[in-house]
Amino acid sequence: MHVNWDVFTPWSSLLGGCLIGLAAALLVLTNGKIAGISGIVAGVFSARTQELGWRAMFLVGLIGAPMIYGLYADLPQSVIQTSSIGLVIAGLLVGIGTRIGGGCTSGHGVIGLSRLSSRSLVATITFMLGGFVTVYVINHLSVRMTS
Amino acid sequence: MRSIWALISGLIFGLGLIVSGMVNPQKVIGFLDIFGEWDPSLALVMSGAIGIGIVTFNYVDKRVTTLLGDDLQLPTNRTVDKKLVLGSLIFGVGWGIAGFCPGPGLVSLGMGYTDASVFVVSMIVGMLIYQMIRKDRR
């Protein structure tokens, strides 16, 4: 393992993480809901859509965040190197996988772990391993997914 | 009033994803690339979020209602089964391919990246496919 200290951003990442924790705290304290993004999105598109209101409002805030951020500072640039077909495959796997597993990085990784749930711990370890292996295969075994 | 708080929560969540760097797939893949030039930043995102989360949920789990007096709706499922592992594995592979998980995908959509919209639409299609499969089994 070799750490690339040039790209390491401890303070902004810690601050951003605290904001994510704060957002989750706010949602549960005011709405009694878990800020699990995959669950919130799936709830909007469910056949038996329930409680559309808070879900829609949360998602408007989430998608609107860059606009608000942009009023005060320049938005950081993202680098997306995955090809279109790679993005389609990734999206399908993330959509199906989070539904089968009942959560994603936020629901299991942040809130589940905060609640000391063994279920969420298993989920988090599993999706982290899945991510590590996939990036290893793409970056080091030269399986082309980039455009 | 409650839905205004949901809006503010979503906004702060999104700002957190931008500030932390999680919204940038290159940074996420840099974190997942433990055998390459590793960027440990996202471990600190998790630490910050879970740090606040532990304090919050320790308090919340002792309560019956929200601060506004409504019922709390917290997951009670503690089952560890094949479905949990299989689903999380599939999600992890998808996460590793593009560096997007659901939250950052949506925020990137708000940043105007066309690539993010390809990811988000596919993710929603994936969720709908799951619903169809589940319905067939009933």
Boltz contact constraints between the chains, C-beta under 6 A:
constraints:
  - contact:
      token1: [A, 1]
      token2: [B, 34]
      max_distance: 6.0
  - contact:
      token1: [A, 1]
      token2: [B, 38]
      max_distance: 6.0
  - contact:
      token1: [A, 3]
      token2: [B, 38]
      max_distance: 6.0
  - contact:
      token1: [A, 4]
      token2: [B, 37]
      max_distance: 6.0
  - contact:
      token1: [A, 4]
      token2: [B, 39]
      max_distance: 6.0
  - contact:
      token1: [A, 7]
      token2: [B, 39]
      max_distance: 6.0
  - contact:
      token1: [A, 8]
      token2: [B, 39]
      max_distance: 6.0
  - contact:
      token1: [A, 8]
      token2: [B, 41]
      max_distance: 6.0
  - contact:
      token1: [A, 9]
      token2: [B, 21]
      max_distance: 6.0
  - contact:
      token1: [A, 9]
      token2: [B, 41]
      max_distance: 6.0
  - contact:
      token1: [A, 10]
      token2: [B, 44]
      max_distance: 6.0
  - contact:
      token1: [A, 12]
      token2: [B, 19]
      max_distance: 6.0
  - contact:
      token1: [A, 13]
      token2: [B, 20]
      max_distance: 6.0
  - contact:
      token1: [A, 13]
      token2: [B, 21]
      max_distance: 6.0
  - contact:
      token1: [A, 13]
      token2: [B, 41]
      max_distance: 6.0
  - contact:
      token1: [A, 13]
      token2: [B, 44]
      max_distance: 6.0
  - contact:
      token1: [A, 13]
      token2: [B, 45]
      max_distance: 6.0
  - contact:
      token1: [A, 14]
      token2: [B, 44]
      max_distance: 6.0
  - contact:
      token1: [A, 14]
      token2: [B, 48]
      max_distance: 6.0
  - contact:
      token1: [A, 15]
      token2: [B, 19]
      max_distance: 6.0
  - contact:
      token1: [A, 16]
      token2: [B, 16]
      max_distance: 6.0
  - contact:
      token1: [A, 16]
      token2: [B, 19]
      max_distance: 6.0
  - contact:
      token1: [A, 16]
      token2: [B, 20]
      max_distance: 6.0
  - contact:
      token1: [A, 16]
      token2: [B, 45]
      max_distance: 6.0
  - contact:
      token1: [A, 17]
      token2: [B, 20]
      max_distance: 6.0
  - contact:
      token1: [A, 17]
      token2: [B, 45]
      max_distance: 6.0
  - contact:
      token1: [A, 17]
      token2: [B, 48]
      max_distance: 6.0
  - contact:
      token1: [A, 17]
      token2: [B, 49]
      max_distance: 6.0
  - contact:
      token1: [A, 18]
      token2: [B, 48]
      max_distance: 6.0
  - contact:
      token1: [A, 18]
      token2: [B, 52]
      max_distance: 6.0
  - contact:
      token1: [A, 19]
      token2: [B, 12]
      max_distance: 6.0
  - contact:
      token1: [A, 19]
      token2: [B, 15]
      max_distance: 6.0
  - contact:
      token1: [A, 19]
      token2: [B, 16]
      max_distance: 6.0
  - contact:
      token1: [A, 20]
      token2: [B, 13]
      max_distance: 6.0
  - contact:
      token1: [A, 20]
      token2: [B, 16]
      max_distance: 6.0
  - contact:
      token1: [A, 20]
      token2: [B, 49]
      max_distance: 6.0
  - contact:
      token1: [A, 21]
      token2: [B, 49]
      max_distance: 6.0
  - contact:
      token1: [A, 21]
      token2: [B, 52]
      max_distance: 6.0
  - contact:
      token1: [A, 21]
      token2: [B, 53]
      max_distance: 6.0
  - contact:
      token1: [A, 22]
      token2: [B, 12]
      max_distance: 6.0
  - contact:
      token1: [A, 22]
      token2: [B, 52]
      max_distance: 6.0
  - contact:
      token1: [A, 23]
      token2: [B, 9]
      max_distance: 6.0
  - contact:
      token1: [A, 23]
      token2: [B, 12]
      max_distance: 6.0
  - contact:
      token1: [A, 23]
      token2: [B, 13]
      max_distance: 6.0
  - contact:
      token1: [A, 25]
      token2: [B, 56]
      max_distance: 6.0
  - contact:
      token1: [A, 26]
      token2: [B, 9]
      max_distance: 6.0
  - contact:
      token1: [A, 27]
      token2: [B, 9]
      max_distance: 6.0
  - contact:
      token1: [A, 28]
      token2: [B, 60]
      max_distance: 6.0
  - contact:
      token1: [A, 29]
      token2: [B, 66]
      max_distance: 6.0
  - contact:
      token1: [A, 29]
      token2: [B, 67]
      max_distance: 6.0
  - contact:
      token1: [A, 30]
      token2: [B, 2]
      max_distance: 6.0
  - contact:
      token1: [A, 30]
      token2: [B, 5]
      max_distance: 6.0
  - contact:
      token1: [A, 30]
      token2: [B, 66]
      max_distance: 6.0
  - contact:
      token1: [A, 30]
      token2: [B, 68]
      max_distance: 6.0
  - contact:
      token1: [A, 31]
      token2: [B, 2]
      max_distance: 6.0
  - contact:
      token1: [A, 31]
      token2: [B, 6]
      max_distance: 6.0
  - contact:
      token1: [A, 32]
      token2: [B, 66]
      max_distance: 6.0
  - contact:
      token1: [A, 32]
      token2: [B, 70]
      max_distance: 6.0
  - contact:
      token1: [A, 32]
      token2: [B, 71]
      max_distance: 6.0
  - contact:
      token1: [A, 32]
      token2: [B, 72]
      max_distance: 6.0
  - contact:
      token1: [A, 32]
      token2: [B, 73]
      max_distance: 6.0
  - contact:
      token1: [A, 33]
      token2: [B, 73]
      max_distance: 6.0
  - contact:
      token1: [A, 37]
      token2: [B, 102]
      max_distance: 6.0
  - contact:
      token1: [A, 37]
      token2: [B, 103]
      max_distance: 6.0
  - contact:
      token1: [A, 38]
      token2: [B, 102]
      max_distance: 6.0
  - contact:
      token1: [A, 42]
      token2: [B, 127]
      max_distance: 6.0
  - contact:
      token1: [A, 45]
      token2: [B, 124]
      max_distance: 6.0
  - contact:
      token1: [A, 45]
      token2: [B, 127]
      max_distance: 6.0
  - contact:
      token1: [A, 53]
      token2: [B, 3]
      max_distance: 6.0
  - contact:
      token1: [A, 54]
      token2: [B, 3]
      max_distance: 6.0
  - contact:
      token1: [A, 54]
      token2: [B, 6]
      max_distance: 6.0
  - contact:
      token1: [A, 57]
      token2: [B, 3]
      max_distance: 6.0
  - contact:
      token1: [A, 57]
      token2: [B, 6]
      max_distance: 6.0
  - contact:
      token1: [A, 57]
      token2: [B, 7]
      max_distance: 6.0
  - contact:
      token1: [A, 58]
      token2: [B, 6]
      max_distance: 6.0
  - contact:
      token1: [A, 58]
      token2: [B, 10]
      max_distance: 6.0
  - contact:
      token1: [A, 61]
      token2: [B, 7]
      max_distance: 6.0
  - contact:
      token1: [A, 61]
      token2: [B, 10]
      max_distance: 6.0
  - contact:
      token1: [A, 61]
      token2: [B, 11]
      max_distance: 6.0
  - contact:
      token1: [A, 62]
      token2: [B, 10]
      max_distance: 6.0
  - contact:
      token1: [A, 62]
      token2: [B, 13]
      max_distance: 6.0
  - contact:
      token1: [A, 62]
      token2: [B, 14]
      max_distance: 6.0
  - contact:
      token1: [A, 62]
      token2: [B, 106]
      max_distance: 6.0
  - contact:
      token1: [A, 63]
      token2: [B, 106]
      max_distance: 6.0
  - contact:
      token1: [A, 63]
      token2: [B, 109]
      max_distance: 6.0
  - contact:
      token1: [A, 63]
      token2: [B, 110]
      max_distance: 6.0
  - contact:
      token1: [A, 65]
      token2: [B, 11]
      max_distance: 6.0
  - contact:
      token1: [A, 65]
      token2: [B, 14]
      max_distance: 6.0
  - contact:
      token1: [A, 65]
      token2: [B, 15]
      max_distance: 6.0
  - contact:
      token1: [A, 65]
      token2: [B, 107]
      max_distance: 6.0
  - contact:
      token1: [A, 66]
      token2: [B, 110]
      max_distance: 6.0
  - contact:
      token1: [A, 66]
      token2: [B, 111]
      max_distance: 6.0
  - contact:
      token1: [A, 69]
      token2: [B, 15]
      max_distance: 6.0
  - contact:
      token1: [A, 69]
      token2: [B, 18]
      max_distance: 6.0
  - contact:
      token1: [A, 78]
      token2: [B, 24]
      max_distance: 6.0
  - contact:
      token1: [A, 79]
      token2: [B, 26]
      max_distance: 6.0
  - contact:
      token1: [A, 80]
      token2: [B, 25]
      max_distance: 6.0
  - contact:
      token1: [A, 80]
      token2: [B, 115]
      max_distance: 6.0
  - contact:
      token1: [A, 82]
      token2: [B, 98]
      max_distance: 6.0
  - contact:
      token1: [A, 84]
      token2: [B, 118]
      max_distance: 6.0
  - contact:
      token1: [A, 86]
      token2: [B, 97]
      max_distance: 6.0
  - contact:
      token1: [A, 87]
      token2: [B, 98]
      max_distance: 6.0
  - contact:
      token1: [A, 87]
      token2: [B, 115]
      max_distance: 6.0
  - contact:
      token1: [A, 87]
      token2: [B, 118]
      max_distance: 6.0
  - contact:
      token1: [A, 87]
      token2: [B, 119]
      max_distance: 6.0
  - contact:
      token1: [A, 88]
      token2: [B, 122]
      max_distance: 6.0
  - contact:
      token1: [A, 90]
      token2: [B, 94]
      max_distance: 6.0
  - contact:
      token1: [A, 90]
      token2: [B, 97]
      max_distance: 6.0
  - contact:
      token1: [A, 90]
      token2: [B, 98]
      max_distance: 6.0
  - contact:
      token1: [A, 91]
      token2: [B, 119]
      max_distance: 6.0
  - contact:
      token1: [A, 91]
      token2: [B, 122]
      max_distance: 6.0
  - contact:
      token1: [A, 91]
      token2: [B, 123]
      max_distance: 6.0
  - contact:
      token1: [A, 92]
      token2: [B, 122]
      max_distance: 6.0
  - contact:
      token1: [A, 92]
      token2: [B, 126]
      max_distance: 6.0
  - contact:
      token1: [A, 93]
      token2: [B, 90]
      max_distance: 6.0
  - contact:
      token1: [A, 93]
      token2: [B, 93]
      max_distance: 6.0
  - contact:
      token1: [A, 93]
      token2: [B, 94]
      max_distance: 6.0
  - contact:
      token1: [A, 94]
      token2: [B, 91]
      max_distance: 6.0
  - contact:
      token1: [A, 94]
      token2: [B, 94]
      max_distance: 6.0
  - contact:
      token1: [A, 94]
      token2: [B, 123]
      max_distance: 6.0
  - contact:
      token1: [A, 95]
      token2: [B, 123]
      max_distance: 6.0
  - contact:
      token1: [A, 95]
      token2: [B, 126]
      max_distance: 6.0
  - contact:
      token1: [A, 95]
      token2: [B, 127]
      max_distance: 6.0
  - contact:
      token1: [A, 96]
      token2: [B, 126]
      max_distance: 6.0
  - contact:
      token1: [A, 96]
      token2: [B, 130]
      max_distance: 6.0
  - contact:
      token1: [A, 97]
      token2: [B, 87]
      max_distance: 6.0
  - contact:
      token1: [A, 97]
      token2: [B, 90]
      max_distance: 6.0
  - contact:
      token1: [A, 97]
      token2: [B, 91]
      max_distance: 6.0
  - contact:
      token1: [A, 97]
      token2: [B, 94]
      max_distance: 6.0
  - contact:
      token1: [A, 98]
      token2: [B, 91]
      max_distance: 6.0
  - contact:
      token1: [A, 99]
      token2: [B, 127]
      max_distance: 6.0
  - contact:
      token1: [A, 99]
      token2: [B, 130]
      max_distance: 6.0
  - contact:
      token1: [A, 100]
      token2: [B, 83]
      max_distance: 6.0
  - contact:
      token1: [A, 100]
      token2: [B, 86]
      max_distance: 6.0
  - contact:
      token1: [A, 100]
      token2: [B, 87]
      max_distance: 6.0
  - contact:
      token1: [A, 101]
      token2: [B, 84]
      max_distance: 6.0
  - contact:
      token1: [A, 101]
      token2: [B, 87]
      max_distance: 6.0
  - contact:
      token1: [A, 101]
      token2: [B, 88]
      max_distance: 6.0
  - contact:
      token1: [A, 101]
      token2: [B, 91]
      max_distance: 6.0
  - contact:
      token1: [A, 104]
      token2: [B, 101]
      max_distance: 6.0
  - contact:
      token1: [A, 104]
      token2: [B, 102]
      max_distance: 6.0
  - contact:
      token1: [A, 105]
      token2: [B, 101]
      max_distance: 6.0
  - contact:
      token1: [A, 106]
      token2: [B, 103]
      max_distance: 6.0
  - contact:
      token1: [A, 110]
      token2: [B, 49]
      max_distance: 6.0
  - contact:
      token1: [A, 110]
      token2: [B, 53]
      max_distance: 6.0
  - contact:
      token1: [A, 113]
      token2: [B, 50]
      max_distance: 6.0
  - contact:
      token1: [A, 114]
      token2: [B, 50]
      max_distance: 6.0
  - contact:
      token1: [A, 114]
      token2: [B, 53]
      max_distance: 6.0
  - contact:
      token1: [A, 114]
      token2: [B, 54]
      max_distance: 6.0
  - contact:
      token1: [A, 114]
      token2: [B, 57]
      max_distance: 6.0
  - contact:
      token1: [A, 115]
      token2: [B, 57]
      max_distance: 6.0
  - contact:
      token1: [A, 119]
      token2: [B, 78]
      max_distance: 6.0
  - contact:
      token1: [A, 119]
      token2: [B, 80]
      max_distance: 6.0
  - contact:
      token1: [A, 122]
      token2: [B, 80]
      max_distance: 6.0
  - contact:
      token1: [A, 123]
      token2: [B, 84]
      max_distance: 6.0
  - contact:
      token1: [A, 123]
      token2: [B, 88]
      max_distance: 6.0
  - contact:
      token1: [A, 126]
      token2: [B, 85]
      max_distance: 6.0
  - contact:
      token1: [A, 126]
      token2: [B, 88]
      max_distance: 6.0
  - contact:
      token1: [A, 126]
      token2: [B, 89]
      max_distance: 6.0
  - contact:
      token1: [A, 127]
      token2: [B, 88]
      max_distance: 6.0
  - contact:
      token1: [A, 127]
      token2: [B, 91]
      max_distance: 6.0
  - contact:
      token1: [A, 127]
      token2: [B, 92]
      max_distance: 6.0
  - contact:
      token1: [A, 130]
      token2: [B, 89]
      max_distance: 6.0
  - contact:
      token1: [A, 130]
      token2: [B, 92]
      max_distance: 6.0
  - contact:
      token1: [A, 130]
      token2: [B, 93]
      max_distance: 6.0
  - contact:
      token1: [A, 131]
      token2: [B, 32]
      max_distance: 6.0
  - contact:
      token1: [A, 131]
      token2: [B, 92]
      max_distance: 6.0
  - contact:
      token1: [A, 131]
      token2: [B, 95]
      max_distance: 6.0
  - contact:
      token1: [A, 131]
      token2: [B, 96]
      max_distance: 6.0
  - contact:
      token1: [A, 132]
      token2: [B, 32]
      max_distance: 6.0
  - contact:
      token1: [A, 132]
      token2: [B, 34]
      max_distance: 6.0
  - contact:
      token1: [A, 134]
      token2: [B, 93]
      max_distance: 6.0
  - contact:
      token1: [A, 134]
      token2: [B, 96]
      max_distance: 6.0
  - contact:
      token1: [A, 134]
      token2: [B, 97]
      max_distance: 6.0
  - contact:
      token1: [A, 135]
      token2: [B, 29]
      max_distance: 6.0
  - contact:
      token1: [A, 135]
      token2: [B, 32]
      max_distance: 6.0
  - contact:
      token1: [A, 135]
      token2: [B, 33]
      max_distance: 6.0
  - contact:
      token1: [A, 135]
      token2: [B, 96]
      max_distance: 6.0
  - contact:
      token1: [A, 136]
      token2: [B, 35]
      max_distance: 6.0
  - contact:
      token1: [A, 139]
      token2: [B, 33]
      max_distance: 6.0
  - contact:
      token1: [A, 139]
      token2: [B, 36]
      max_distance: 6.0
  - contact:
      token1: [A, 140]
      token2: [B, 35]
      max_distance: 6.0
  - contact:
      token1: [A, 145]
      token2: [B, 97]
      max_distance: 6.0
